[in-house]
């Protein structure tokens, strides 16, 4: 499974998403996503262990 980290214009992580559709929803909500990076497998393990990536996004 592929997960993505979304960053704002200052390089701060603002969301973790599982699909491109999730990213598009956040953009439509007005989140200032400036950069998207695919997470490494070892990073994405944390997402799958802690629940849905959307759990990280408090307003999603």
N, CA, C, O and CB atoms as a CASP TS submission, in Angstrom:
PFRMAT TS
TARGET T0000
AUTHOR 0000-0000-0000
METHOD Language model
MODEL 1
PARENT N/A
ATOM      1  N   UNK     1       0.840  -1.168   0.000  1.00  0.00           N
ATOM      2  CA  UNK     1       0.000   0.000   0.000  1.00  0.00           C
ATOM      3  C   UNK     1       0.894   1.242   0.000  1.00  0.00           C
ATOM      4  O   UNK     1       1.905   1.289   0.700  1.00  0.00           O
ATOM      5  CB  UNK     1      -0.960  -0.008   1.217  1.00  0.00           C
ATOM      6  N   UNK     2       0.516   2.226  -0.777  1.00  0.00           N
ATOM      7  CA  UNK     2       1.302   3.449  -0.893  1.00  0.00           C
ATOM      8  C   UNK     2       0.659   4.569  -0.094  1.00  0.00           C
ATOM      9  O   UNK     2      -0.552   4.778  -0.166  1.00  0.00           O
ATOM     10  CB  UNK     2       1.451   3.861  -2.363  1.00  0.00           C
ATOM     11  N   UNK     3       1.468   5.283   0.663  1.00  0.00           N
ATOM     12  CA  UNK     3       1.015   6.441   1.429  1.00  0.00           C
ATOM     13  C   UNK     3       1.803   7.654   0.976  1.00  0.00           C
ATOM     14  O   UNK     3       2.925   7.536   0.482  1.00  0.00           O
ATOM     15  CB  UNK     3       1.178   6.210   2.961  1.00  0.00           C
ATOM     16  N   UNK     4       1.205   8.815   1.149  1.00  0.00           N
ATOM     17  CA  UNK     4       1.827  10.057   0.717  1.00  0.00           C
ATOM     18  C   UNK     4       1.871  11.052   1.871  1.00  0.00           C
ATOM     19  O   UNK     4       0.951  11.118   2.686  1.00  0.00           O
ATOM     20  CB  UNK     4       1.070  10.655  -0.482  1.00  0.00           C
ATOM     21  N   UNK     5       2.950  11.820   1.927  1.00  0.00           N
ATOM     22  CA  UNK     5       3.058  12.926   2.873  1.00  0.00           C
ATOM     23  C   UNK     5       2.855  14.210   2.087  1.00  0.00           C
ATOM     24  O   UNK     5       3.427  14.387   1.011  1.00  0.00           O
ATOM     25  CB  UNK     5       4.444  12.921   3.624  1.00  0.00           C
ATOM     26  N   UNK     6       2.043  15.100   2.625  1.00  0.00           N
ATOM     27  CA  UNK     6       1.754  16.384   1.983  1.00  0.00           C
ATOM     28  C   UNK     6       2.362  17.508   2.816  1.00  0.00           C
ATOM     29  O   UNK     6       2.237  17.529   4.040  1.00  0.00           O
ATOM     30  CB  UNK     6       0.217  16.592   1.814  1.00  0.00           C
ATOM     31  N   UNK     7       3.012  18.426   2.144  1.00  0.00           N
ATOM     32  CA  UNK     7       3.722  19.511   2.809  1.00  0.00           C
ATOM     33  C   UNK     7       3.192  20.864   2.372  1.00  0.00           C
ATOM     34  O   UNK     7       2.705  21.023   1.253  1.00  0.00           O
ATOM     35  CB  UNK     7       5.213  19.420   2.528  1.00  0.00           C
ATOM     36  N   UNK     8       3.294  21.848   3.278  1.00  0.00           N
ATOM     37  CA  UNK     8       2.913  23.216   2.924  1.00  0.00           C
ATOM     38  C   UNK     8       4.109  23.945   2.316  1.00  0.00           C
ATOM     39  O   UNK     8       5.163  23.344   2.107  1.00  0.00           O
ATOM     40  CB  UNK     8       2.387  23.980   4.167  1.00  0.00           C
ATOM     41  N   UNK     9       3.948  25.235   2.031  1.00  0.00           N
ATOM     42  CA  UNK     9       5.003  26.014   1.370  1.00  0.00           C
ATOM     43  C   UNK     9       6.252  26.204   2.233  1.00  0.00           C
ATOM     44  O   UNK     9       7.307  26.566   1.712  1.00  0.00           O
ATOM     45  CB  UNK     9       4.462  27.366   0.977  1.00  0.00           C
ATOM     46  N   UNK    10       6.148  25.968   3.535  1.00  0.00           N
ATOM     47  CA  UNK    10       7.310  26.073   4.424  1.00  0.00           C
ATOM     48  C   UNK    10       8.009  24.733   4.629  1.00  0.00           C
ATOM     49  O   UNK    10       9.028  24.659   5.315  1.00  0.00           O
ATOM     50  CB  UNK    10       6.886  26.634   5.769  1.00  0.00           C
ATOM     51  N   UNK    11       7.460  23.669   4.031  1.00  0.00           N
ATOM     52  CA  UNK    11       8.059  22.347   4.180  1.00  0.00           C
ATOM     53  C   UNK    11       7.546  21.570   5.376  1.00  0.00           C
ATOM     54  O   UNK    11       8.072  20.505   5.699  1.00  0.00           O
ATOM     55  CB  UNK    11       9.531  22.478   4.286  1.00  0.00           C
ATOM     56  N   UNK    12       6.511  22.098   6.042  1.00  0.00           N
ATOM     57  CA  UNK    12       5.918  21.399   7.184  1.00  0.00           C
ATOM     58  C   UNK    12       4.920  20.360   6.694  1.00  0.00           C
ATOM     59  O   UNK    12       4.157  20.611   5.761  1.00  0.00           O
ATOM     60  CB  UNK    12       5.230  22.398   8.144  1.00  0.00           C
ATOM     61  N   UNK    13       4.930  19.195   7.327  1.00  0.00           N
ATOM     62  CA  UNK    13       3.968  18.174   6.941  1.00  0.00           C
ATOM     63  C   UNK    13       2.585  18.578   7.459  1.00  0.00           C
ATOM     64  O   UNK    13       2.420  18.934   8.626  1.00  0.00           O
ATOM     65  CB  UNK    13       4.387  16.774   7.491  1.00  0.00           C
ATOM     66  N   UNK    14       1.602  18.514   6.565  1.00  0.00           N
ATOM     67  CA  UNK    14       0.255  18.917   6.971  1.00  0.00           C
ATOM     68  C   UNK    14      -0.748  17.775   6.835  1.00  0.00           C
ATOM     69  O   UNK    14      -1.863  17.871   7.349  1.00  0.00           O
ATOM     70  CB  UNK    14      -0.205  20.108   6.144  1.00  0.00           C
ATOM     71  N   UNK    15      -0.368  16.697   6.150  1.00  0.00           N
ATOM     72  CA  UNK    15      -1.293  15.571   6.000  1.00  0.00           C
ATOM     73  C   UNK    15      -0.539  14.336   5.543  1.00  0.00           C
ATOM     74  O   UNK    15       0.529  14.415   4.937  1.00  0.00           O
ATOM     75  CB  UNK    15      -2.418  15.911   5.002  1.00  0.00           C
ATOM     76  N   UNK    16      -1.131  13.197   5.853  1.00  0.00           N
ATOM     77  CA  UNK    16      -0.675  11.920   5.309  1.00  0.00           C
ATOM     78  C   UNK    16      -1.894  11.294   4.652  1.00  0.00           C
ATOM     79  O   UNK    16      -2.956  11.200   5.267  1.00  0.00           O
ATOM     80  CB  UNK    16      -0.049  10.972   6.429  1.00  0.00           C
ATOM     81  N   UNK    17      -1.744  10.872   3.417  1.00  0.00           N
ATOM     82  CA  UNK    17      -2.874  10.351   2.657  1.00  0.00           C
ATOM     83  C   UNK    17      -2.539   9.000   2.055  1.00  0.00           C
ATOM     84  O   UNK    17      -1.380   8.690   1.783  1.00  0.00           O
ATOM     85  CB  UNK    17      -3.280  11.330   1.560  1.00  0.00           C
ATOM     86  N   UNK    18      -3.577   8.204   1.853  1.00  0.00           N
ATOM     87  CA  UNK    18      -3.391   6.879   1.275  1.00  0.00           C
ATOM     88  C   UNK    18      -3.569   6.895  -0.239  1.00  0.00           C
ATOM     89  O   UNK    18      -2.945   6.093  -0.934  1.00  0.00           O
ATOM     90  CB  UNK    18      -4.364   5.894   1.900  1.00  0.00           C
ATOM     91  N   UNK    19      -4.396   7.780  -0.759  1.00  0.00           N
ATOM     92  CA  UNK    19      -4.649   7.806  -2.201  1.00  0.00           C
ATOM     93  C   UNK    19      -4.543   9.229  -2.739  1.00  0.00           C
ATOM     94  O   UNK    19      -4.591  10.200  -1.983  1.00  0.00           O
ATOM     95  CB  UNK    19      -6.037   7.220  -2.518  1.00  0.00           C
ATOM     96  N   UNK    20      -4.400   9.332  -4.047  1.00  0.00           N
ATOM     97  CA  UNK    20      -4.390  10.639  -4.713  1.00  0.00           C
ATOM     98  C   UNK    20      -5.753  11.317  -4.543  1.00  0.00           C
ATOM     99  O   UNK    20      -5.838  12.543  -4.483  1.00  0.00           O
ATOM    100  CB  UNK    20      -4.040  10.488  -6.226  1.00  0.00           C
ATOM    101  N   UNK    21      -6.819  10.511  -4.466  1.00  0.00           N
ATOM    102  CA  UNK    21      -8.155  11.069  -4.267  1.00  0.00           C
ATOM    103  C   UNK    21      -8.245  11.778  -2.912  1.00  0.00           C
ATOM    104  O   UNK    21      -8.863  12.837  -2.803  1.00  0.00           O
ATOM    105  CB  UNK    21      -9.223   9.959  -4.365  1.00  0.00           C
ATOM    106  N   UNK    22      -7.622  11.184  -1.871  1.00  0.00           N
ATOM    107  CA  UNK    22      -7.585  11.828  -0.554  1.00  0.00           C
ATOM    108  C   UNK    22      -6.894  13.186  -0.643  1.00  0.00           C
ATOM    109  O   UNK    22      -7.336  14.158  -0.031  1.00  0.00           O
ATOM    110  CB  UNK    22      -6.863  10.928   0.471  1.00  0.00           C
ATOM    111  N   UNK    23      -5.817  13.241  -1.402  1.00  0.00           N
ATOM    112  CA  UNK    23      -5.072  14.485  -1.574  1.00  0.00           C
ATOM    113  C   UNK    23      -5.944  15.523  -2.274  1.00  0.00           C
ATOM    114  O   UNK    23      -5.956  16.691  -1.887  1.00  0.00           O
ATOM    115  CB  UNK    23      -3.772  14.239  -2.375  1.00  0.00           C
ATOM    116  N   UNK    24      -6.674  15.097  -3.304  1.00  0.00           N
ATOM    117  CA  UNK    24      -7.547  16.017  -4.026  1.00  0.00           C
ATOM    118  C   UNK    24      -8.658  16.558  -3.133  1.00  0.00           C
ATOM    119  O   UNK    24      -9.031  17.725  -3.249  1.00  0.00           O
ATOM    120  CB  UNK    24      -8.148  15.326  -5.238  1.00  0.00           C
ATOM    121  N   UNK    25      -9.189  15.722  -2.244  1.00  0.00           N
ATOM    122  CA  UNK    25     -10.226  16.172  -1.310  1.00  0.00           C
ATOM    123  C   UNK    25      -9.659  17.259  -0.405  1.00  0.00           C
ATOM    124  O   UNK    25     -10.311  18.279  -0.179  1.00  0.00           O
ATOM    125  CB  UNK    25     -10.767  14.986  -0.462  1.00  0.00           C
ATOM    126  N   UNK    26      -8.457  17.051   0.110  1.00  0.00           N
ATOM    127  CA  UNK    26      -7.840  18.046   0.990  1.00  0.00           C
ATOM    128  C   UNK    26      -7.589  19.357   0.253  1.00  0.00           C
ATOM    129  O   UNK    26      -7.773  20.436   0.816  1.00  0.00           O
ATOM    130  CB  UNK    26      -6.525  17.510   1.564  1.00  0.00           C
ATOM    131  N   UNK    27      -7.170  19.263  -1.007  1.00  0.00           N
ATOM    132  CA  UNK    27      -6.961  20.479  -1.800  1.00  0.00           C
ATOM    133  C   UNK    27      -8.278  21.231  -1.973  1.00  0.00           C
ATOM    134  O   UNK    27      -8.316  22.456  -1.863  1.00  0.00           O
ATOM    135  CB  UNK    27      -6.355  20.134  -3.182  1.00  0.00           C
ATOM    136  N   UNK    28      -9.356  20.496  -2.245  1.00  0.00           N
ATOM    137  CA  UNK    28     -10.669  21.130  -2.407  1.00  0.00           C
ATOM    138  C   UNK    28     -11.140  21.773  -1.112  1.00  0.00           C
ATOM    139  O   UNK    28     -11.894  22.747  -1.135  1.00  0.00           O
ATOM    140  CB  UNK    28     -11.697  20.107  -2.881  1.00  0.00           C
ATOM    141  N   UNK    29     -10.694  21.225   0.026  1.00  0.00           N
ATOM    142  CA  UNK    29     -11.047  21.789   1.329  1.00  0.00           C
ATOM    143  C   UNK    29     -10.225  23.040   1.637  1.00  0.00           C
ATOM    144  O   UNK    29     -10.475  23.732   2.624  1.00  0.00           O
ATOM    145  CB  UNK    29     -10.843  20.744   2.431  1.00  0.00           C
ATOM    146  N   UNK    30      -9.237  23.323   0.776  1.00  0.00           N
ATOM    147  CA  UNK    30      -8.436  24.530   0.964  1.00  0.00           C
ATOM    148  C   UNK    30      -7.109  24.318   1.665  1.00  0.00           C
ATOM    149  O   UNK    30      -6.430  25.287   2.005  1.00  0.00           O
ATOM    150  CB  UNK    30      -9.215  25.511   1.724  1.00  0.00           C
ATOM    151  N   UNK    31      -6.727  23.068   1.887  1.00  0.00           N
ATOM    152  CA  UNK    31      -5.426  22.825   2.520  1.00  0.00           C
ATOM    153  C   UNK    31      -4.313  23.269   1.574  1.00  0.00           C
ATOM    154  O   UNK    31      -4.369  22.957   0.384  1.00  0.00           O
ATOM    155  CB  UNK    31      -5.260  21.320   2.897  1.00  0.00           C
ATOM    156  N   UNK    32      -3.306  23.985   2.064  1.00  0.00           N
ATOM    157  CA  UNK    32      -2.253  24.546   1.211  1.00  0.00           C
ATOM    158  C   UNK    32      -1.171  23.520   0.856  1.00  0.00           C
ATOM    159  O   UNK    32      -0.017  23.671   1.258  1.00  0.00           O
ATOM    160  CB  UNK    32      -1.614  25.739   1.900  1.00  0.00           C
ATOM    161  N   UNK    33      -1.534  22.507   0.124  1.00  0.00           N
ATOM    162  CA  UNK    33      -0.585  21.448  -0.238  1.00  0.00           C
ATOM    163  C   UNK    33       0.293  21.942  -1.383  1.00  0.00           C
ATOM    164  O   UNK    33      -0.192  22.210  -2.482  1.00  0.00           O
ATOM    165  CB  UNK    33      -1.332  20.132  -0.640  1.00  0.00           C
ATOM    166  N   UNK    34       1.594  22.057  -1.108  1.00  0.00           N
ATOM    167  CA  UNK    34       2.542  22.544  -2.104  1.00  0.00           C
ATOM    168  C   UNK    34       3.432  21.437  -2.650  1.00  0.00           C
ATOM    169  O   UNK    34       3.939  21.532  -3.768  1.00  0.00           O
ATOM    170  CB  UNK    34       3.397  23.634  -1.511  1.00  0.00           C
ATOM    171  N   UNK    35       3.620  20.381  -1.852  1.00  0.00           N
ATOM    172  CA  UNK    35       4.494  19.289  -2.275  1.00  0.00           C
ATOM    173  C   UNK    35       3.935  17.977  -1.746  1.00  0.00           C
ATOM    174  O   UNK    35       3.415  17.912  -0.632  1.00  0.00           O
ATOM    175  CB  UNK    35       5.954  19.509  -1.778  1.00  0.00           C
ATOM    176  N   UNK    36       4.050  16.931  -2.562  1.00  0.00           N
ATOM    177  CA  UNK    36       3.576  15.608  -2.185  1.00  0.00           C
ATOM    178  C   UNK    36       4.722  14.631  -2.404  1.00  0.00           C
ATOM    179  O   UNK    36       5.326  14.595  -3.475  1.00  0.00           O
ATOM    180  CB  UNK    36       2.304  15.193  -3.007  1.00  0.00           C
ATOM    181  N   UNK    37       5.013  13.839  -1.376  1.00  0.00           N
ATOM    182  CA  UNK    37       6.082  12.846  -1.482  1.00  0.00           C
ATOM    183  C   UNK    37       5.537  11.477  -1.103  1.00  0.00           C
ATOM    184  O   UNK    37       4.819  11.327  -0.114  1.00  0.00           O
ATOM    185  CB  UNK    37       7.288  13.224  -0.579  1.00  0.00           C
ATOM    186  N   UNK    38       5.888  10.493  -1.903  1.00  0.00           N
ATOM    187  CA  UNK    38       5.518   9.118  -1.574  1.00  0.00           C
ATOM    188  C   UNK    38       6.355   8.676  -0.379  1.00  0.00           C
ATOM    189  O   UNK    38       7.573   8.850  -0.358  1.00  0.00           O
ATOM    190  CB  UNK    38       5.730   8.158  -2.799  1.00  0.00           C
ATOM    191  N   UNK    39       5.687   8.105   0.608  1.00  0.00           N
ATOM    192  CA  UNK    39       6.404   7.657   1.804  1.00  0.00           C
ATOM    193  C   UNK    39       7.168   6.376   1.507  1.00  0.00           C
ATOM    194  O   UNK    39       6.725   5.552   0.707  1.00  0.00           O
ATOM    195  CB  UNK    39       5.428   7.440   2.979  1.00  0.00           C
ATOM    196  N   UNK    40       8.311   6.212   2.150  1.00  0.00           N
ATOM    197  CA  UNK    40       9.072   4.965   2.049  1.00  0.00           C
ATOM    198  C   UNK    40       8.300   3.885   2.788  1.00  0.00           C
ATOM    199  O   UNK    40       7.497   4.180   3.673  1.00  0.00           O
ATOM    200  CB  UNK    40      10.523   5.123   2.631  1.00  0.00           C
ATOM    201  N   UNK    41       8.545   2.638   2.425  1.00  0.00           N
ATOM    202  CA  UNK    41       7.822   1.532   3.061  1.00  0.00           C
ATOM    203  C   UNK    41       7.977   1.551   4.572  1.00  0.00           C
ATOM    204  O   UNK    41       7.013   1.297   5.295  1.00  0.00           O
ATOM    205  CB  UNK    41       8.309   0.201   2.514  1.00  0.00           C
ATOM    206  N   UNK    42       9.184   1.850   5.063  1.00  0.00           N
ATOM    207  CA  UNK    42       9.396   1.860   6.511  1.00  0.00           C
ATOM    208  C   UNK    42       8.649   3.004   7.193  1.00  0.00           C
ATOM    209  O   UNK    42       8.289   2.895   8.365  1.00  0.00           O
ATOM    210  CB  UNK    42      10.880   1.961   6.819  1.00  0.00           C
ATOM    211  N   UNK    43       8.414   4.098   6.472  1.00  0.00           N
ATOM    212  CA  UNK    43       7.630   5.201   7.028  1.00  0.00           C
ATOM    213  C   UNK    43       6.141   4.866   7.018  1.00  0.00           C
ATOM    214  O   UNK    43       5.424   5.192   7.965  1.00  0.00           O
ATOM    215  CB  UNK    43       7.889   6.494   6.238  1.00  0.00           C
ATOM    216  N   UNK    44       5.679   4.223   5.962  1.00  0.00           N
ATOM    217  CA  UNK    44       4.257   3.932   5.831  1.00  0.00           C
ATOM    218  C   UNK    44       3.787   2.845   6.784  1.00  0.00           C
ATOM    219  O   UNK    44       2.585   2.713   7.018  1.00  0.00           O
ATOM    220  CB  UNK    44       3.948   3.527   4.420  1.00  0.00           C
ATOM    221  N   UNK    45       4.709   2.063   7.342  1.00  0.00           N
ATOM    222  CA  UNK    45       4.340   1.049   8.330  1.00  0.00           C
ATOM    223  C   UNK    45       3.650   1.711   9.511  1.00  0.00           C
ATOM    224  O   UNK    45       2.699   1.156  10.062  1.00  0.00           O
ATOM    225  CB  UNK    45       5.583   0.257   8.803  1.00  0.00           C
ATOM    226  N   UNK    46       4.108   2.875   9.901  1.00  0.00           N
ATOM    227  CA  UNK    46       3.505   3.598  11.024  1.00  0.00           C
ATOM    228  C   UNK    46       2.043   3.896  10.741  1.00  0.00           C
ATOM    229  O   UNK    46       1.203   3.760  11.630  1.00  0.00           O
ATOM    230  CB  UNK    46       4.267   4.904  11.305  1.00  0.00           C
ATOM    231  N   UNK    47       1.722   4.304   9.510  1.00  0.00           N
ATOM    232  CA  UNK    47       0.340   4.598   9.143  1.00  0.00           C
ATOM    233  C   UNK    47      -0.525   3.348   9.259  1.00  0.00           C
ATOM    234  O   UNK    47      -1.634   3.404   9.790  1.00  0.00           O
ATOM    235  CB  UNK    47       0.271   5.164   7.718  1.00  0.00           C
ATOM    236  N   UNK    48      -0.025   2.231   8.767  1.00  0.00           N
ATOM    237  CA  UNK    48      -0.839   1.020   8.790  1.00  0.00           C
ATOM    238  C   UNK    48      -0.965   0.458  10.202  1.00  0.00           C
ATOM    239  O   UNK    48      -1.926  -0.256  10.489  1.00  0.00           O
ATOM    240  CB  UNK    48      -0.245  -0.032   7.862  1.00  0.00           C
ATOM    241  N   UNK    49      -0.024   0.759  11.086  1.00  0.00           N
ATOM    242  CA  UNK    49      -0.112   0.282  12.466  1.00  0.00           C
ATOM    243  C   UNK    49      -1.017   1.163  13.331  1.00  0.00           C
ATOM    244  O   UNK    49      -1.644   0.682  14.274  1.00  0.00           O
ATOM    245  CB  UNK    49       1.276   0.219  13.080  1.00  0.00           C
ATOM    246  N   UNK    50      -1.078   2.447  13.003  1.00  0.00           N
ATOM    247  CA  UNK    50      -1.839   3.373  13.840  1.00  0.00           C
ATOM    248  C   UNK    50      -3.251   3.627  13.331  1.00  0.00           C
ATOM    249  O   UNK    50      -4.004   4.365  13.967  1.00  0.00           O
ATOM    250  CB  UNK    50      -1.110   4.676  13.944  1.00  0.00           C
ATOM    251  N   UNK    51      -3.620   3.048  12.221  1.00  0.00           N
ATOM    252  CA  UNK    51      -4.958   3.243  11.681  1.00  0.00           C
ATOM    253  C   UNK    51      -4.907   3.945  10.343  1.00  0.00           C
ATOM    254  O   UNK    51      -3.876   3.954   9.671  1.00  0.00           O
ATOM    255  CB  UNK    51      -5.815   4.034  12.650  1.00  0.00           C
ATOM    256  N   UNK    52      -5.988   4.514   9.975  1.00  0.00           N
ATOM    257  CA  UNK    52      -6.120   5.183   8.687  1.00  0.00           C
ATOM    258  C   UNK    52      -5.249   6.431   8.630  1.00  0.00           C
ATOM    259  O   UNK    52      -5.109   7.127   9.635  1.00  0.00           O
ATOM    260  CB  UNK    52      -7.579   5.547   8.422  1.00  0.00           C
ATOM    261  N   UNK    53      -4.659   6.727   7.467  1.00  0.00           N
ATOM    262  CA  UNK    53      -3.895   7.961   7.340  1.00  0.00           C
ATOM    263  C   UNK    53      -4.765   9.181   7.612  1.00  0.00           C
ATOM    264  O   UNK    53      -4.260  10.218   8.040  1.00  0.00           O
ATOM    265  CB  UNK    53      -3.277   8.060   5.953  1.00  0.00           C
ATOM    266  N   UNK    54      -6.069   9.066   7.368  1.00  0.00           N
ATOM    267  CA  UNK    54      -6.949  10.205   7.613  1.00  0.00           C
ATOM    268  C   UNK    54      -7.068  10.518   9.102  1.00  0.00           C
ATOM    269  O   UNK    54      -7.502  11.609   9.471  1.00  0.00           O
ATOM    270  CB  UNK    54      -8.329   9.937   7.028  1.00  0.00           C
ATOM    271  N   UNK    55      -6.684   9.565   9.967  1.00  0.00           N
ATOM    272  CA  UNK    55      -6.669   9.833  11.409  1.00  0.00           C
ATOM    273  C   UNK    55      -5.714  10.988  11.714  1.00  0.00           C
ATOM    274  O   UNK    55      -5.911  11.710  12.691  1.00  0.00           O
ATOM    275  CB  UNK    55      -6.254   8.560  12.202  1.00  0.00           C
ATOM    276  N   UNK    56      -4.685  11.167  10.891  1.00  0.00           N
ATOM    277  CA  UNK    56      -3.720  12.239  11.065  1.00  0.00           C
ATOM    278  C   UNK    56      -4.340  13.589  10.708  1.00  0.00           C
ATOM    279  O   UNK    56      -3.946  14.621  11.252  1.00  0.00           O
ATOM    280  CB  UNK    56      -2.478  11.980  10.211  1.00  0.00           C
ATOM    281  N   UNK    57      -5.311  13.579   9.791  1.00  0.00           N
ATOM    282  CA  UNK    57      -5.927  14.801   9.304  1.00  0.00           C
ATOM    283  C   UNK    57      -7.165  15.100  10.141  1.00  0.00           C
ATOM    284  O   UNK    57      -8.234  14.545   9.887  1.00  0.00           O
ATOM    285  CB  UNK    57      -6.289  14.681   7.801  1.00  0.00           C
ATOM    286  N   UNK    58      -7.032  15.951  11.110  1.00  0.00           N
ATOM    287  CA  UNK    58      -8.102  16.217  12.064  1.00  0.00           C
ATOM    288  C   UNK    58      -9.361  16.792  11.417  1.00  0.00           C
ATOM    289  O   UNK    58     -10.461  16.578  11.927  1.00  0.00           O
ATOM    290  CB  UNK    58      -7.608  17.162  13.119  1.00  0.00           C
ATOM    291  N   UNK    59      -9.227  17.507  10.319  1.00  0.00           N
ATOM    292  CA  UNK    59     -10.394  18.132   9.694  1.00  0.00           C
ATOM    293  C   UNK    59     -10.893  17.384   8.466  1.00  0.00           C
ATOM    294  O   UNK    59     -11.670  17.935   7.685  1.00  0.00           O
ATOM    295  CB  UNK    59     -10.067  19.543   9.313  1.00  0.00           C
ATOM    296  N   UNK    60     -10.463  16.144   8.281  1.00  0.00           N
ATOM    297  CA  UNK    60     -10.841  15.360   7.101  1.00  0.00           C
ATOM    298  C   UNK    60     -11.706  14.203   7.505  1.00  0.00           C
ATOM    299  O   UNK    60     -12.129  13.421   6.653  1.00  0.00           O
ATOM    300  CB  UNK    60      -9.608  14.856   6.354  1.00  0.00           C
TER
END
